[in-house]
Amino acid sequence: MSVCQSFELLAQAPTSQAAQINLFQAIVIGIVQGLTEFLPISSTAHVKIVPVALGWGDPGVAFTAVIQLGSLAAILWYFWEDLTTVTRNTIRAAIAKRYQSSDFRLGLGIILGSVPIIFCGLLIKIFFETQYETSVIRSTQAIAITSIVMALFLGVAEQVGSRKRNFEKLDLWDGIGVGLGQALALVPGVSRSGSTLTAGLFLGLERDTAARFSFLLGTPAILLSGLVELKGLLDEMATVGDASLMPLIGGLIAAVISSYLAIAWLIKFLRRHSTWVFVWYRLAFGVAILIGLATKTIQNV
């Protein structure tokens, strides 16, 4: 199937149910979700495009929500010790009134850094959900342009970032700065991992420190998002038959494992390598989408 045909199908594909996804397809989509959720390349476009490009159609809202919970499980699994340590140290520092200590400032930074995306996300969910779901920023064209723009920002951050501060030197302002970058992820195609990594590099963090901190900072937002979507997820799952249960479980397990591996690999990779591979990938990905859509438009004239 050509790139043009893939994007034509993407534009025309109807919303389908998870029952149409078999076990093999579910595992593949779960792997795509897991890898792209934590690599700075945006999971939104990949989970949307890959199944259609392979001729499988739209896996459905319920299935997509399930595998996203798999990514949440992976981040809690990988960072459980870090999360419990930061929480414990922050509480101890607060009780002892050591407000200027690095432990307290780091914990407070994570809390304050989570506020922008949680506030904006709840605002959209409560008051502007319909407008948001139908807005132009969720179109395939917008996702492609966003991918290109964020690639350029990551490239600039890679060039100008000093990369002199490690995890022990994180403070309150890093949490706020990276948190503001995280809020941009509400725009489809931005990539939460990509925007927070970019913000961390601009703030002078080492590459692997920026990645590790972005994952820790993202945990409260990802957890709250999962809880907000849980009711709708359970309602949708109740409408699918028993035959859909095995693909859902398979996709979930695949998402957990691939997410965990992606986190571990990215942190290790960034200790010795730059982010340029992701910059070039995002540029190529965005351009490929635009070319595919432009070709489809020309052919339809």
Backbone torsions as a table, in degrees:
resi	resn	phi	psi	omega
1	MET	NA	132.5	-177.8
2	SER	-77.1	164.7	176.5
3	VAL	-60.5	-42.0	-180.0
4	CYS	-60.2	-46.2	179.8
5	GLN	-63.2	-37.7	179.5
6	SER	-60.7	-44.9	-178.1
7	PHE	-75.5	-27.2	174.7
8	GLU	-66.9	-42.2	176.0
9	LEU	-63.4	-38.3	-179.9
10	LEU	-61.3	-40.0	-178.5
11	ALA	-72.6	-28.1	-174.2
12	GLN	-100.4	-14.2	-171.8
13	ALA	-62.1	128.8	176.7
14	PRO	-78.5	161.0	175.4
15	THR	-71.1	127.7	-177.8
16	SER	-119.9	173.7	-177.9
17	GLN	-101.1	159.8	-178.4
18	ALA	-63.2	-20.1	-179.2
19	ALA	-61.8	-20.3	-179.3
20	GLN	-84.7	-3.7	179.8
21	ILE	-99.5	123.1	178.7
22	ASN	-86.4	178.4	-173.8
23	LEU	-62.3	-46.0	-179.7
24	PHE	-60.6	-46.8	179.9
25	GLN	-62.4	-40.3	179.9
26	ALA	-62.2	-40.7	179.4
27	ILE	-65.0	-42.9	179.5
28	VAL	-62.5	-46.4	-179.9
29	ILE	-65.7	-37.2	176.4
30	GLY	-62.3	-39.0	177.7
31	ILE	-65.9	-43.3	178.3
32	VAL	-59.9	-45.1	178.6
33	GLN	-60.2	-48.1	-176.9
34	GLY	-62.9	-43.2	-178.4
35	LEU	-69.5	-44.6	-173.6
36	THR	-82.5	-16.0	178.1
37	GLU	-66.5	-36.6	-173.4
38	PHE	-111.1	-17.1	168.7
39	LEU	-78.7	147.3	-173.9
40	PRO	-78.0	57.0	-176.1
41	ILE	-131.8	2.9	176.4
42	SER	77.3	117.8	178.0
43	SER	-80.7	-27.0	-174.7
44	THR	-55.5	-53.3	-177.0
45	ALA	-67.4	-39.6	-175.7
46	HIS	-67.9	-44.6	179.9
47	VAL	-68.5	-27.4	178.9
48	LYS	-78.1	-40.1	-170.9
49	ILE	-89.2	-43.9	-172.4
50	VAL	-56.5	-49.9	-179.4
51	PRO	-60.3	-39.3	179.9
52	VAL	-69.9	-40.5	179.0
53	ALA	-62.1	-30.0	178.6
54	LEU	-87.1	0.3	177.5
55	GLY	83.0	17.9	-177.1
56	TRP	-94.3	-15.7	-177.6
57	GLY	83.5	-176.0	-179.9
58	ASP	-77.4	123.2	-178.3
59	PRO	-69.4	-14.3	177.8
60	GLY	100.0	155.5	-175.9
61	VAL	-65.2	-42.6	-177.0
62	ALA	-62.6	-46.1	-179.4
63	PHE	-62.5	-44.7	-180.0
64	THR	-60.5	-41.1	179.6
65	ALA	-65.1	-38.6	180.0
66	VAL	-62.2	-48.6	-176.2
67	ILE	-70.5	-25.1	173.9
68	GLN	-68.0	-33.7	173.9
69	LEU	-65.0	-28.3	175.3
70	GLY	-62.9	-40.1	177.7
71	SER	-65.5	-36.7	176.2
72	LEU	-63.0	-44.0	178.9
73	ALA	-60.4	-37.8	-178.3
74	ALA	-66.9	-41.6	-178.4
75	ILE	-69.1	-34.7	175.2
76	LEU	-68.0	-38.7	178.7
77	TRP	-62.8	-49.8	-174.9
78	TYR	-69.7	-40.8	-172.9
79	PHE	-104.8	17.6	-176.4
80	TRP	-57.4	-45.0	-179.4
81	GLU	-64.4	-44.2	178.6
82	ASP	-62.3	-44.3	-178.2
83	LEU	-63.6	-43.6	179.7
84	THR	-68.6	-36.2	179.1
85	THR	-66.0	-47.3	179.4
86	VAL	-61.8	-43.8	180.0
87	THR	-62.5	-47.8	-178.8
88	ARG	-62.1	-45.9	-177.8
89	ASN	-67.3	-35.4	178.9
90	THR	-66.9	-43.4	179.4
91	ILE	-64.2	-43.7	179.1
92	ARG	-61.9	-42.0	-180.0
93	ALA	-66.2	-37.1	179.7
94	ALA	-67.5	-42.4	179.5
95	ILE	-63.2	-39.4	-179.4
96	ALA	-82.5	-0.9	-179.1
97	LYS	59.5	34.5	175.6
98	ARG	-92.5	68.5	-172.4
99	TYR	-71.7	-18.0	179.4
100	GLN	-95.8	1.2	-179.3
101	SER	-72.3	154.3	-179.4
102	SER	-64.6	-34.1	179.7
103	ASP	-62.2	-47.6	-177.9
104	PHE	-67.1	-42.4	-177.3
105	ARG	-67.6	-33.8	177.3
106	LEU	-67.7	-47.1	179.2
107	GLY	-62.3	-43.1	178.7
108	LEU	-66.1	-34.8	178.2
109	GLY	-63.1	-40.4	178.3
110	ILE	-65.7	-40.8	179.3
111	ILE	-64.4	-51.4	-178.9
112	LEU	-66.2	-34.6	179.8
113	GLY	-68.7	-21.0	178.8
114	SER	-83.6	-17.8	-175.0
115	VAL	-62.3	-47.0	-175.4
116	PRO	-57.5	-49.6	-177.0
117	ILE	-71.3	-35.3	178.5
118	ILE	-67.3	-44.7	179.7
119	PHE	-62.6	-49.9	-178.2
120	CYS	-66.5	-38.2	179.7
121	GLY	-64.2	-44.3	178.3
122	LEU	-67.7	-35.8	178.0
123	LEU	-61.3	-44.5	178.6
124	ILE	-65.9	-44.7	-176.8
125	LYS	-61.8	-40.4	-174.2
126	ILE	-83.3	-41.9	-169.9
127	PHE	-111.7	-26.4	-171.1
128	PHE	-130.0	25.5	-174.8
129	GLU	-60.9	-46.3	-178.6
130	THR	-63.4	-45.6	179.1
131	GLN	-63.2	-38.4	-178.8
132	TYR	-66.8	-44.2	-177.2
133	GLU	-66.5	-28.3	-177.6
134	THR	-104.3	4.2	-176.2
135	SER	-74.0	161.2	-177.3
136	VAL	-66.5	-24.1	-177.7
137	ILE	-68.2	-13.7	178.4
138	ARG	-96.8	3.8	179.5
139	SER	-74.4	159.5	179.5
140	THR	-62.5	-39.5	178.8
141	GLN	-61.0	-43.8	-179.0
142	ALA	-65.6	-39.1	178.2
143	ILE	-61.9	-41.0	179.3
144	ALA	-63.7	-46.0	-179.8
145	ILE	-64.6	-41.9	178.6
146	THR	-61.2	-40.7	178.3
147	SER	-59.3	-42.2	-180.0
148	ILE	-67.2	-46.5	-178.6
149	VAL	-61.6	-45.3	-179.3
150	MET	-68.5	-28.8	174.6
151	ALA	-63.5	-42.0	179.7
152	LEU	-64.8	-42.1	177.8
153	PHE	-62.4	-41.8	178.8
154	LEU	-63.9	-38.8	177.8
155	GLY	-63.1	-41.9	178.0
156	VAL	-64.4	-44.2	179.4
157	ALA	-61.4	-38.3	178.0
158	GLU	-62.8	-36.3	-177.8
159	GLN	-76.7	-43.8	-171.4
160	VAL	-95.5	-18.1	-178.5
161	GLY	-64.4	136.4	-178.2
162	SER	-77.0	-29.6	178.9
163	ARG	53.0	49.1	-176.6
164	LYS	-110.8	-7.1	-174.4
165	ARG	-114.5	132.4	179.5
166	ASN	-98.4	-170.6	-173.7
167	PHE	-64.9	-32.2	-178.5
168	GLU	-69.2	-17.1	-177.2
169	LYS	-101.8	10.3	177.1
170	LEU	-69.0	147.4	177.4
171	ASP	-144.5	-170.7	-176.0
172	LEU	-56.1	-44.0	-174.4
173	TRP	-70.8	-27.4	174.5
174	ASP	-65.3	-40.6	178.5
175	GLY	-62.0	-43.3	-179.5
176	ILE	-67.2	-45.0	-178.4
177	GLY	-64.3	-47.6	178.6
178	VAL	-68.0	-33.0	177.9
179	GLY	-64.0	-38.6	176.7
180	LEU	-65.5	-37.8	175.8
181	GLY	-65.1	-36.7	-180.0
182	GLN	-63.9	-34.4	-179.3
183	ALA	-61.6	-26.2	178.4
184	LEU	-64.1	-21.0	-177.3
185	ALA	-67.2	-9.6	174.6
186	LEU	-67.7	-17.5	174.6
187	VAL	-86.3	118.3	-178.2
188	PRO	-56.7	136.5	179.6
189	GLY	96.7	-14.2	-179.5
190	VAL	-68.8	-43.8	-174.8
191	SER	80.3	112.7	178.8
192	ARG	-60.3	-44.2	178.2
193	SER	-62.1	-41.1	-178.6
194	GLY	-67.8	-43.3	-177.6
195	SER	-69.5	-38.2	179.5
196	THR	-73.2	-37.2	176.2
197	LEU	-64.1	-42.2	178.1
198	THR	-61.7	-45.4	179.1
199	ALA	-61.6	-42.1	179.5
200	GLY	-62.4	-39.6	178.3
201	LEU	-66.9	-40.9	176.8
202	PHE	-61.2	-30.4	-179.4
203	LEU	-83.7	0.4	175.8
204	GLY	90.1	14.9	179.4
205	LEU	-79.3	151.4	170.8
206	GLU	-62.8	153.5	-174.4
207	ARG	-58.8	-50.0	-177.4
208	ASP	-69.3	-30.8	175.5
209	THR	-66.5	-42.6	178.4
210	ALA	-61.0	-41.8	179.9
211	ALA	-67.3	-47.3	-179.3
212	ARG	-61.1	-43.9	-179.3
213	PHE	-67.4	-36.3	179.8
214	SER	-63.9	-35.5	178.5
215	PHE	-69.9	-42.9	178.1
216	LEU	-62.9	-44.7	-179.4
217	LEU	-64.6	-32.4	-177.3
218	GLY	-78.2	-16.4	-175.8
219	THR	-58.0	-48.9	179.4
220	PRO	-59.9	-41.3	-178.5
221	ALA	-67.9	-42.7	179.6
222	ILE	-65.5	-40.6	178.8
223	LEU	-63.5	-46.6	-179.7
224	LEU	-65.0	-40.0	178.0
225	SER	-60.4	-41.3	178.5
226	GLY	-64.0	-39.3	179.0
227	LEU	-67.8	-38.4	179.1
228	VAL	-63.6	-38.5	-177.1
229	GLU	-85.4	-7.5	-171.6
230	LEU	-61.6	-44.8	-177.9
231	LYS	-61.3	-48.7	179.2
232	GLY	-62.0	-36.2	178.8
233	LEU	-63.1	-46.7	-179.7
234	LEU	-64.2	-37.6	178.4
235	ASP	-64.0	-41.7	-178.5
236	GLU	-72.0	-37.0	179.5
237	MET	-65.6	-29.6	179.8
238	ALA	-67.7	-18.7	-178.1
239	THR	-89.0	-12.1	-179.5
240	VAL	-94.7	153.5	-176.3
241	GLY	-79.1	174.0	179.0
242	ASP	-62.5	-27.2	-179.0
243	ALA	-64.7	-19.3	-179.2
244	SER	-87.6	-11.0	-174.5
245	LEU	-64.6	-45.0	-178.4
246	MET	-63.9	-45.0	174.9
247	PRO	-60.7	-38.0	178.5
248	LEU	-62.6	-43.7	179.1
249	ILE	-66.4	-42.6	179.4
250	GLY	-62.5	-44.0	178.1
251	GLY	-64.5	-38.3	179.1
252	LEU	-63.6	-48.1	-179.9
253	ILE	-62.4	-43.1	179.0
254	ALA	-61.2	-39.5	179.5
255	ALA	-67.0	-41.0	179.1
256	VAL	-61.6	-49.9	-176.0
257	ILE	-66.7	-47.2	-177.9
258	SER	-67.5	-34.1	176.9
259	SER	-64.8	-45.1	179.6
260	TYR	-60.5	-46.0	180.0
261	LEU	-64.9	-37.0	179.7
262	ALA	-65.3	-42.3	178.3
263	ILE	-61.5	-50.7	-177.9
264	ALA	-61.6	-43.7	-178.6
265	TRP	-65.4	-43.9	-176.2
266	LEU	-63.2	-44.9	-179.6
267	ILE	-62.6	-42.8	178.5
268	LYS	-66.2	-41.8	-179.1
269	PHE	-62.1	-43.0	-175.1
270	LEU	-74.8	-9.4	174.3
271	ARG	-70.8	-25.4	-175.2
272	ARG	-124.9	-10.9	-175.1
273	HIS	-129.6	160.9	178.1
274	SER	-85.0	-179.8	179.9
275	THR	-94.9	8.3	-173.6
276	TRP	-62.5	-30.6	179.0
277	VAL	-61.3	-35.0	178.8
278	PHE	-76.3	-34.3	176.7
279	VAL	-60.9	-50.5	-178.3
280	TRP	-67.0	-36.7	178.6
281	TYR	-63.5	-45.8	-178.4
282	ARG	-65.7	-37.9	176.0
283	LEU	-62.0	-48.2	-179.1
284	ALA	-64.2	-40.1	-179.3
285	PHE	-63.6	-46.8	179.8
286	GLY	-64.5	-43.2	179.2
287	VAL	-64.3	-40.3	180.0
288	ALA	-61.9	-40.4	178.5
289	ILE	-63.9	-46.1	-178.8
290	LEU	-63.7	-40.2	177.9
291	ILE	-63.8	-44.4	179.0
292	GLY	-60.4	-44.1	179.9
293	LEU	-68.3	-39.0	179.1
294	ALA	-65.3	-41.3	179.5
295	THR	-64.5	-41.1	177.7
296	LYS	-60.7	-42.1	-179.1
297	THR	-64.4	-43.4	-179.8
298	ILE	-63.8	-42.4	-178.2
299	GLN	-66.0	-27.4	-177.8
300	ASN	-85.6	-7.6	-179.1
301	VAL	-68.3	NA	NA
